[in-house]
């Protein structure tokens, strides 16, 4: 298993950069909306590898664990364009026994929010195709990324003021 980097201060999101490539865009030069879902999956893969210490190859092919997405809610706020580099931020909104809810925000070069998504993923045993409890070590590392959702369940993060 890979050794994850030191855990962040509680509630600090995992962040990575995503270049907007030619293949991500429609003829107008903006990201074709289904490509955002591929970007979200890439952010989850990077988070698992870099922060949870368990890459998708090891998880799926050696341990026979999967983390399929069972629900996605997405707000598209502004277009992203070919050649831009987006900042992706991932936070854990909820950590259940066998599922977890993530918030992923993609921001433009000036920090403005372009896309926000709330994803529910389930931990599953790929051999039996049934849910399984999130392994304790993995759960502990996930907990470092817990953030609070707004009381109305909105994709916006709750601030200390509200």
Protein Blocks (a to p, Z undefined) as FASTA:
>chain_A
ZZddddddehiacdddddddfklpcfkopacfklmmmmmmmmmmmmmmmmnopafklmmm
mnopacddfbdcdddfbdcdehiacddddddfbdcfkbccdddddddfkopafbdcdddd
ddddfklopacdddfklmmmmmmmgccddfklpabdcdfkZZ
